[in-house]
Amino acid sequence: MYKNNASPRLFSTLFLLIFSCLLPAHAAGSSERTPSAPERDRGDGPYQRLILRGGIYVSGEGAPAQGPVDIVIENDRIAEIVVVGNPGLAIKQEGRPVAAKGDQELDVSGMYILPGFVDMHGHIGGSAPGIPAEYVFKLWLAHGITTVREPGSFNGLDWTLKHVKASNENRIVAPRIVPYIGFGQGLKKPVFSPEQARNWVRGVKKAGGAGIKFFGATPAIIAAALDEAGKLKLGTMMHHAQLNVMRTNVLDSARMGLTSMEHWYGLPEALFTGQVIQHYPAHYNYQNEQDRFAAAGELWKQAAAPGSERWNAVRDELIQLNFTINPTLTIYEATRNAEAQRSAPWHQEYTLPTLTRFFQPNRDAHGSFWFDWTTDQEIAWRENYRIWMLFLNDFKNHGGRITTGSDAGYIYKIYGFAFIQELELLREAGFHALEVIQAATLNGAQALGLADEIGSLVPGKKADMVIVAENPLANFKVLYGTGHYQLNANNQPERTQGVRYTIKDGVVYDAQQLLSDVRAMVKQAKAAESGQK
């Protein structure tokens, strides 16, 4: 058993330093870095008893759609799911849940009801300054996202915890927030010993964090921090940055106790056979973002071949370790077609001007690496995706857990819309539509240790749901806030509406109303900027 040789004074110093990160960013100034969410102005409920009438539900556990059903919600919990007939026939009234005086009813006849989505990589605001939390939260909820793992708490853990509490009490319009904090955040100097790492982790637990995100450190320090996090039942995630990946790849960190990896860095390196270092070009400089992302597009083809002994061994060991891969395919999508993401149809009405500027080529902004992005680089990234997707599908097919995350706020990706793109990309990777839904719901809940509460539509669990008029199993595009562009029966082009309702903790949100609020925020921000010019 580990014996704590650190002095009480060292622990107190570290704990105070941790709490220095709990002060909101710009606390001494006139405004917050990310403006806090206001009191809840949308959503009805939770109700003592609410009955959803006539929907078609998808459990999230891999079972096919079933309906029509009536779903009874009592306060914030699913109380009952009752089959009330067969498709194409009139619903029989006999046996349907009866609405008593004071009960609420919502007609969702023929609509599809899914479990609330879990975004496993959702920055509240990201790196661009001045992005209101209200903007982020309403876009997430409007796309059916009812739970978010916040991977860094860039605004300070106390700022995040304030929103965690307000969301849990449904005092703000926001998904459920699971707060992680970047390793070493709040310390004036980097952690330089295993003892310091353990004490820092204890401070995170005491402060109320749910987990830790690692970006890089020495193996001894990471091992100590992961061990302590495991003892304290804190979640762990890691971006295996190129600066540290040679000494700690995904397999190394999983053996140390890491529970989930972000993106894909560190996975090809674990699959190397004839080399130990990525083939960096001589001019490569990690601080040059175009160098970083261009070389990354050449990485998967350096890994062991699909189906090879090394490929299978790494896959199987990660599965045996109950490891979770959160690929965030969506955040790199522009690397294989920059113009398509730059000109996505939602940018005009839903992207704040601050984000538009942040996305533009800029040597000082992370992820704005379009200094001179070429045809050949896009082609390389398409091949990168092909092999990456092969591994994800193979990992899933052998029992591995894949989850969904968006990492929006970077590289032309905005909140909510990016998450739906992630669903499409998993479908492209070979996942059955039901497997995509499971990745977006139950798998995330399992990875967060919340599967008893959320992640599937089962009586007794939280009433977290996504309701859409069209069948998302046939076409995930119907979930976008901008809807799906199609030809109607009258030979006229039209757009569907996207998600109709999102229910979180039994509170019913009109997704279209949330989208209208966001459009108004963007319009106001653009008008304010025009007035300043």
RARA-V154740 format. One record per residue. N is the residue number from 1. PHI is phi in radians with two decimals (999 if undefined). PSI is psi in whole degrees, 0 to 359 (none if undefined). Layout:
# RARA-V154740
n->N phi->PHI psi->PSI
n->N phi->PHI psi->PSI
This chain:
# RARA-V154740
n->1 phi->999 psi->143
n->2 phi->-1.20 psi->133
n->3 phi->-1.84 psi->128
n->4 phi->-1.43 psi->106
n->5 phi->-1.63 psi->357
n->6 phi->-1.24 psi->144
n->7 phi->-1.27 psi->154
n->8 phi->-0.97 psi->325
n->9 phi->-1.16 psi->321
n->10 phi->-1.09 psi->317
n->11 phi->-1.09 psi->316
n->12 phi->-1.08 psi->319
n->13 phi->-1.10 psi->314
n->14 phi->-1.10 psi->319
n->15 phi->-1.13 psi->320
n->16 phi->-1.15 psi->322
n->17 phi->-1.15 psi->322
n->18 phi->-1.07 psi->317
n->19 phi->-1.23 psi->344
n->20 phi->-1.16 psi->335
n->21 phi->-1.41 psi->352
n->22 phi->-1.43 psi->345
n->23 phi->-1.23 psi->136
n->24 phi->-1.03 psi->145
n->25 phi->-1.04 psi->141
n->26 phi->1.07 psi->29
n->27 phi->-1.04 psi->328
n->28 phi->-1.44 psi->348
n->29 phi->-1.57 psi->193
n->30 phi->-1.58 psi->348
n->31 phi->-2.58 psi->159
n->32 phi->-1.45 psi->154
n->33 phi->-1.06 psi->315
n->34 phi->-2.09 psi->108
n->35 phi->-0.98 psi->132
n->36 phi->-1.11 psi->155
n->37 phi->-1.25 psi->140
n->38 phi->-1.34 psi->174
n->39 phi->-1.05 psi->152
n->40 phi->-1.04 psi->126
n->41 phi->-2.08 psi->1
n->42 phi->-2.38 psi->163
n->43 phi->1.66 psi->140
n->44 phi->-2.10 psi->139
n->45 phi->1.80 psi->192
n->46 phi->-1.20 psi->153
n->47 phi->-1.76 psi->156
n->48 phi->-1.04 psi->322
n->49 phi->-2.70 psi->125
n->50 phi->-2.24 psi->133
n->51 phi->-2.03 psi->120
n->52 phi->-1.56 psi->122
n->53 phi->-1.81 psi->124
n->54 phi->1.37 psi->22
n->55 phi->-1.48 psi->174
n->56 phi->-2.01 psi->120
n->57 phi->-1.93 psi->149
n->58 phi->-2.07 psi->119
n->59 phi->-1.18 psi->330
n->60 phi->1.63 psi->355
n->61 phi->-1.79 psi->16
n->62 phi->1.68 psi->352
n->63 phi->-1.34 psi->151
n->64 phi->-1.23 psi->168
n->65 phi->-1.10 psi->150
n->66 phi->-2.50 psi->136
n->67 phi->3.05 psi->170
n->68 phi->-1.34 psi->149
n->69 phi->-2.35 psi->154
n->70 phi->-1.84 psi->133
n->71 phi->-2.00 psi->125
n->72 phi->-1.74 psi->125
n->73 phi->-1.98 psi->128
n->74 phi->-2.02 psi->114
n->75 phi->1.01 psi->248
n->76 phi->-1.90 psi->16
n->77 phi->-2.18 psi->150
n->78 phi->-1.35 psi->122
n->79 phi->-1.69 psi->326
n->80 phi->-2.83 psi->142
n->81 phi->-2.19 psi->117
n->82 phi->-2.10 psi->123
n->83 phi->-1.25 psi->130
n->84 phi->-2.14 psi->22
n->85 phi->2.63 psi->200
n->86 phi->-2.30 psi->149
n->87 phi->-1.00 psi->140
n->88 phi->1.50 psi->355
n->89 phi->-2.04 psi->157
n->90 phi->-1.12 psi->140
n->91 phi->-1.23 psi->130
n->92 phi->-1.33 psi->132
n->93 phi->-1.37 psi->337
n->94 phi->-1.17 psi->129
n->95 phi->1.57 psi->354
n->96 phi->-1.30 psi->147
n->97 phi->-0.99 psi->134
n->98 phi->-1.64 psi->132
n->99 phi->-1.42 psi->121
n->100 phi->-1.53 psi->172
n->101 phi->-1.04 psi->130
n->102 phi->1.63 psi->346
n->103 phi->-1.27 psi->153
n->104 phi->-1.88 psi->148
n->105 phi->-2.27 psi->144
n->106 phi->-2.31 psi->119
n->107 phi->-1.39 psi->112
n->108 phi->-2.12 psi->35
n->109 phi->-0.92 psi->125
n->110 phi->1.33 psi->353
n->111 phi->-1.41 psi->155
n->112 phi->-1.64 psi->134
n->113 phi->-2.04 psi->119
n->114 phi->-2.03 psi->159
n->115 phi->-1.10 psi->153
n->116 phi->-1.01 psi->140
n->117 phi->-1.35 psi->152
n->118 phi->-2.04 psi->113
n->119 phi->-1.63 psi->111
n->120 phi->-1.49 psi->3
n->121 phi->-2.61 psi->78
n->122 phi->-2.15 psi->101
n->123 phi->-1.34 psi->130
n->124 phi->-1.46 psi->89
n->125 phi->1.81 psi->329
n->126 phi->1.15 psi->214
n->127 phi->-1.66 psi->343
n->128 phi->-1.29 psi->131
n->129 phi->-1.33 psi->152
n->130 phi->1.35 psi->18
n->131 phi->-1.48 psi->112
n->132 phi->-1.11 psi->139
n->133 phi->-1.04 psi->326
n->134 phi->-1.03 psi->318
n->135 phi->-1.04 psi->312
n->136 phi->-1.13 psi->311
n->137 phi->-1.11 psi->318
n->138 phi->-1.22 psi->325
n->139 phi->-1.17 psi->319
n->140 phi->-1.05 psi->307
n->141 phi->-1.10 psi->324
n->142 phi->-1.13 psi->342
n->143 phi->-1.89 psi->18
n->144 phi->1.48 psi->8
n->145 phi->-1.48 psi->115
n->146 phi->-1.91 psi->349
n->147 phi->-2.44 psi->136
n->148 phi->-2.33 psi->132
n->149 phi->-1.58 psi->115
n->150 phi->-1.46 psi->111
n->151 phi->-1.50 psi->1
n->152 phi->-2.61 psi->339
n->153 phi->0.86 psi->54
n->154 phi->-1.06 psi->334
n->155 phi->-1.49 psi->5
n->156 phi->1.75 psi->140
n->157 phi->-1.12 psi->326
n->158 phi->-1.16 psi->323
n->159 phi->-1.08 psi->314
n->160 phi->-1.13 psi->315
n->161 phi->-1.11 psi->328
n->162 phi->-1.05 psi->318
n->163 phi->-1.31 psi->329
n->164 phi->-1.01 psi->310
n->165 phi->-1.13 psi->316
n->166 phi->-1.13 psi->323
n->167 phi->-1.20 psi->317
n->168 phi->-1.04 psi->328
n->169 phi->-1.61 psi->2
n->170 phi->0.95 psi->40
n->171 phi->-1.60 psi->349
n->172 phi->-2.26 psi->160
n->173 phi->-1.47 psi->100
n->174 phi->-2.87 psi->151
n->175 phi->-1.17 psi->169
n->176 phi->-1.15 psi->137
n->177 phi->-2.04 psi->128
n->178 phi->-1.89 psi->107
n->179 phi->-1.52 psi->116
n->180 phi->-1.82 psi->160
n->181 phi->-2.33 psi->141
n->182 phi->-1.10 psi->136
n->183 phi->-1.03 psi->128
n->184 phi->1.47 psi->357
n->185 phi->-1.03 psi->136
n->186 phi->1.71 psi->343
n->187 phi->-1.46 psi->141
n->188 phi->-1.29 psi->335
n->189 phi->-2.28 psi->154
n->190 phi->-1.06 psi->151
n->191 phi->-1.10 psi->129
n->192 phi->-2.13 psi->5
n->193 phi->-2.60 psi->154
n->194 phi->-1.02 psi->324
n->195 phi->-1.12 psi->318
n->196 phi->-1.10 psi->320
n->197 phi->-1.06 psi->316
n->198 phi->-1.11 psi->317
n->199 phi->-1.15 psi->322
n->200 phi->-1.08 psi->317
n->201 phi->-1.09 psi->319
n->202 phi->-1.07 psi->322
n->203 phi->-1.11 psi->321
n->204 phi->-1.08 psi->315
n->205 phi->-1.05 psi->314
n->206 phi->-1.16 psi->327
n->207 phi->-1.29 psi->343
n->208 phi->1.93 psi->7
n->209 phi->-1.21 psi->151
n->210 phi->-1.71 psi->344
n->211 phi->-3.03 psi->180
n->212 phi->-2.31 psi->138
n->213 phi->-1.88 psi->127
n->214 phi->-1.77 psi->145
n->215 phi->-2.10 psi->332
n->216 phi->2.87 psi->144
n->217 phi->-3.01 psi->179
n->218 phi->-1.22 psi->153
n->219 phi->-0.96 psi->321
n->220 phi->-1.13 psi->320
n->221 phi->-1.23 psi->316
n->222 phi->-1.08 psi->317
n->223 phi->-1.06 psi->317
n->224 phi->-1.14 psi->315
n->225 phi->-1.13 psi->318
n->226 phi->-1.16 psi->321
n->227 phi->-1.09 psi->315
n->228 phi->-1.17 psi->320
n->229 phi->-1.08 psi->320
n->230 phi->-1.09 psi->318
n->231 phi->-1.10 psi->325
n->232 phi->-1.62 psi->4
n->233 phi->1.04 psi->40
n->234 phi->-1.63 psi->141
n->235 phi->-1.26 psi->157
n->236 phi->-2.41 psi->144
n->237 phi->-2.52 psi->157
n->238 phi->-2.60 psi->136
n->239 phi->-1.69 psi->109
n->240 phi->-1.42 psi->82
n->241 phi->-1.13 psi->150
n->242 phi->-1.05 psi->337
n->243 phi->-1.21 psi->341
n->244 phi->-2.23 psi->357
n->245 phi->-1.21 psi->335
n->246 phi->-1.15 psi->327
n->247 phi->-1.62 psi->343
n->248 phi->-2.53 psi->93
n->249 phi->-1.59 psi->186
n->250 phi->-1.06 psi->318
n->251 phi->-1.16 psi->321
n->252 phi->-1.02 psi->310
n->253 phi->-1.22 psi->325
n->254 phi->-1.11 psi->322
n->255 phi->-1.16 psi->331
n->256 phi->-1.32 psi->344
n->257 phi->2.11 psi->3
n->258 phi->-1.04 psi->138
n->259 phi->-1.71 psi->336
n->260 phi->-2.65 psi->149
n->261 phi->-1.93 psi->149
n->262 phi->-1.85 psi->147
n->263 phi->1.11 psi->232
n->264 phi->-2.60 psi->353
n->265 phi->-0.95 psi->139
n->266 phi->1.63 psi->340
n->267 phi->-1.42 psi->312
n->268 phi->-1.04 psi->323
n->269 phi->-1.10 psi->326
n->270 phi->-1.21 psi->343
n->271 phi->-1.73 psi->3
n->272 phi->-1.12 psi->144
n->273 phi->-2.20 psi->315
n->274 phi->-1.73 psi->15
n->275 phi->-2.79 psi->168
n->276 phi->-2.18 psi->344
n->277 phi->-2.17 psi->140
n->278 phi->-0.97 psi->148
n->279 phi->-1.38 psi->78
n->280 phi->-1.29 psi->138
n->281 phi->-1.18 psi->156
n->282 phi->-1.06 psi->329
n->283 phi->-1.47 psi->359
n->284 phi->-1.05 psi->134
n->285 phi->-2.40 psi->116
n->286 phi->-0.98 psi->329
n->287 phi->-1.29 psi->347
n->288 phi->-1.57 psi->110
n->289 phi->-1.10 psi->327
n->290 phi->-1.22 psi->321
n->291 phi->-0.99 psi->313
n->292 phi->-1.05 psi->310
n->293 phi->-1.38 psi->330
n->294 phi->-1.16 psi->314
n->295 phi->-1.16 psi->326
n->296 phi->-1.06 psi->328
n->297 phi->-1.22 psi->351
n->298 phi->-1.80 psi->4
n->299 phi->-1.44 psi->315
n->300 phi->-1.09 psi->328
n->301 phi->-1.26 psi->351
n->302 phi->-1.54 psi->351
n->303 phi->-1.41 psi->168
n->304 phi->-1.03 psi->149
n->305 phi->-1.18 psi->147
n->306 phi->-0.95 psi->134
n->307 phi->1.44 psi->357
n->308 phi->-1.29 psi->170
n->309 phi->-1.05 psi->317
n->310 phi->-1.18 psi->316
n->311 phi->-0.95 psi->309
n->312 phi->-1.17 psi->323
n->313 phi->-1.15 psi->316
n->314 phi->-1.15 psi->314
n->315 phi->-0.96 psi->310
n->316 phi->-1.20 psi->323
n->317 phi->-1.20 psi->320
n->318 phi->-1.09 psi->320
n->319 phi->-1.14 psi->318
n->320 phi->-1.08 psi->328
n->321 phi->-1.44 psi->5
n->322 phi->1.01 psi->41
n->323 phi->-1.46 psi->146
n->324 phi->-1.94 psi->133
n->325 phi->-1.86 psi->121
n->326 phi->-1.97 psi->89
n->327 phi->-1.29 psi->335
n->328 phi->0.79 psi->51
n->329 phi->-0.94 psi->324
n->330 phi->-1.08 psi->326
n->331 phi->-1.24 psi->340
n->332 phi->-1.78 psi->5
n->333 phi->-1.06 psi->328
n->334 phi->-1.16 psi->341
n->335 phi->-1.13 psi->336
n->336 phi->-1.80 psi->354
n->337 phi->-2.91 psi->80
n->338 phi->-1.07 psi->317
n->339 phi->-1.14 psi->324
n->340 phi->-1.10 psi->321
n->341 phi->-1.39 psi->326
n->342 phi->-1.11 psi->325
n->343 phi->-1.91 psi->25
n->344 phi->-0.96 psi->144
n->345 phi->-1.10 psi->339
n->346 phi->-1.45 psi->346
n->347 phi->-1.06 psi->323
n->348 phi->-1.05 psi->317
n->349 phi->-1.83 psi->343
n->350 phi->-2.08 psi->353
n->351 phi->-1.77 psi->121
n->352 phi->-1.12 psi->146
n->353 phi->-1.02 psi->329
n->354 phi->-1.06 psi->317
n->355 phi->-1.20 psi->321
n->356 phi->-1.00 psi->316
n->357 phi->-1.16 psi->320
n->358 phi->-1.12 psi->327
n->359 phi->-1.30 psi->338
n->360 phi->-1.15 psi->154
n->361 phi->-0.90 psi->128
n->362 phi->-2.82 psi->121
n->363 phi->-1.22 psi->347
n->364 phi->-1.76 psi->356
n->365 phi->-1.96 psi->127
n->366 phi->-1.08 psi->130
n->367 phi->1.47 psi->359
n->368 phi->-1.76 psi->62
n->369 phi->-1.75 psi->24
n->370 phi->-1.52 psi->54
n->371 phi->-1.20 psi->320
n->372 phi->-2.86 psi->68
n->373 phi->-1.43 psi->127
n->374 phi->-1.96 psi->168
n->375 phi->-0.98 psi->314
n->376 phi->-1.11 psi->324
n->377 phi->-1.19 psi->322
n->378 phi->-1.15 psi->320
n->379 phi->-1.11 psi->319
n->380 phi->-1.07 psi->319
n->381 phi->-1.22 psi->329
n->382 phi->-1.10 psi->320
n->383 phi->-1.19 psi->322
n->384 phi->-1.00 psi->313
n->385 phi->-1.09 psi->319
n->386 phi->-1.00 psi->312
n->387 phi->-1.27 psi->319
n->388 phi->-0.99 psi->314
n->389 phi->-1.14 psi->325
n->390 phi->-1.04 psi->317
n->391 phi->-1.15 psi->315
n->392 phi->-1.06 psi->316
n->393 phi->-1.17 psi->320
n->394 phi->-1.14 psi->317
n->395 phi->-1.04 psi->313
n->396 phi->-1.10 psi->316
n->397 phi->-1.14 psi->339
n->398 phi->-1.75 psi->12
n->399 phi->1.81 psi->5
n->400 phi->-1.37 psi->154
n->401 phi->-1.67 psi->121
n->402 phi->-1.95 psi->135
n->403 phi->-2.10 psi->178
n->404 phi->-2.03 psi->135
n->405 phi->-2.60 psi->154
n->406 phi->-1.95 psi->324
n->407 phi->0.99 psi->34
n->408 phi->-1.14 psi->163
n->409 phi->1.78 psi->2
n->410 phi->-2.42 psi->158
n->411 phi->0.85 psi->51
n->412 phi->1.21 psi->14
n->413 phi->-1.84 psi->128
n->414 phi->-2.00 psi->164
n->415 phi->-1.09 psi->141
n->416 phi->1.43 psi->299
n->417 phi->-1.03 psi->318
n->418 phi->-1.10 psi->324
n->419 phi->-1.13 psi->318
n->420 phi->-1.14 psi->324
n->421 phi->-1.08 psi->325
n->422 phi->-1.07 psi->321
n->423 phi->-1.10 psi->316
n->424 phi->-1.09 psi->322
n->425 phi->-1.21 psi->323
n->426 phi->-1.15 psi->325
n->427 phi->-1.10 psi->317
n->428 phi->-1.07 psi->326
n->429 phi->-1.24 psi->352
n->430 phi->1.95 psi->1
n->431 phi->-1.24 psi->138
n->432 phi->-1.12 psi->151
n->433 phi->-0.96 psi->323
n->434 phi->-1.20 psi->328
n->435 phi->-1.23 psi->326
n->436 phi->-1.09 psi->314
n->437 phi->-1.08 psi->319
n->438 phi->-1.11 psi->319
n->439 phi->-1.06 psi->323
n->440 phi->-1.44 psi->353
n->441 phi->-2.28 psi->276
n->442 phi->-1.12 psi->320
n->443 phi->-1.06 psi->318
n->444 phi->-1.11 psi->318
n->445 phi->-1.08 psi->319
n->446 phi->-1.11 psi->315
n->447 phi->-1.09 psi->330
n->448 phi->-1.55 psi->357
n->449 phi->1.27 psi->26
n->450 phi->-2.04 psi->17
n->451 phi->-1.15 psi->340
n->452 phi->-1.32 psi->345
n->453 phi->-1.93 psi->321
n->454 phi->-2.41 psi->177
n->455 phi->1.84 psi->342
n->456 phi->-2.69 psi->159
n->457 phi->-1.58 psi->93
n->458 phi->-2.41 psi->134
n->459 phi->-0.92 psi->134
n->460 phi->1.81 psi->337
n->461 phi->-1.49 psi->168
n->462 phi->-1.03 psi->145
n->463 phi->-1.46 psi->79
n->464 phi->-1.98 psi->118
n->465 phi->-2.56 psi->155
n->466 phi->-2.09 psi->128
n->467 phi->-2.15 psi->124
n->468 phi->-2.34 psi->143
n->469 phi->-1.23 psi->327
n->470 phi->-1.68 psi->174
n->471 phi->-1.57 psi->104
n->472 phi->-1.22 psi->339
n->473 phi->-1.17 psi->335
n->474 phi->-1.55 psi->337
n->475 phi->-2.90 psi->105
n->476 phi->-1.17 psi->345
n->477 phi->-1.10 psi->338
n->478 phi->-1.21 psi->350
n->479 phi->-1.54 psi->346
n->480 phi->-1.13 psi->146
n->481 phi->-1.05 psi->333
n->482 phi->-1.54 psi->0
n->483 phi->1.27 psi->187
n->484 phi->-1.94 psi->130
n->485 phi->-1.44 psi->123
n->486 phi->-2.67 psi->172
n->487 phi->-1.73 psi->130
n->488 phi->-1.56 psi->181
n->489 phi->-1.16 psi->341
n->490 phi->-1.64 psi->15
n->491 phi->1.13 psi->30
n->492 phi->-2.02 psi->134
n->493 phi->-1.22 psi->142
n->494 phi->-2.66 psi->168
n->495 phi->-2.05 psi->137
n->496 phi->-1.24 psi->175
n->497 phi->-1.64 psi->347
n->498 phi->1.50 psi->200
n->499 phi->-1.07 psi->135
n->500 phi->-1.58 psi->312
n->501 phi->-2.37 psi->142
n->502 phi->-2.10 psi->129
n->503 phi->-1.98 psi->127
n->504 phi->-2.31 psi->123
n->505 phi->0.99 psi->31
n->506 phi->1.42 psi->357
n->507 phi->-1.51 psi->126
n->508 phi->-1.67 psi->119
n->509 phi->-1.88 psi->133
n->510 phi->-1.38 psi->107
n->511 phi->-1.09 psi->326
n->512 phi->-1.18 psi->326
n->513 phi->-1.18 psi->320
n->514 phi->-1.11 psi->319
n->515 phi->-1.13 psi->322
n->516 phi->-1.09 psi->320
n->517 phi->-1.07 psi->318
n->518 phi->-1.17 psi->318
n->519 phi->-1.02 psi->321
n->520 phi->-1.16 psi->322
n->521 phi->-1.11 psi->316
n->522 phi->-1.16 psi->317
n->523 phi->-1.07 psi->318
n->524 phi->-1.15 psi->319
n->525 phi->-1.12 psi->320
n->526 phi->-1.17 psi->320
n->527 phi->-1.13 psi->320
n->528 phi->-1.11 psi->319
n->529 phi->-1.19 psi->322
n->530 phi->-1.12 psi->324
n->531 phi->-1.22 psi->337
n->532 phi->-1.44 psi->344
n->533 phi->-1.52 psi->none
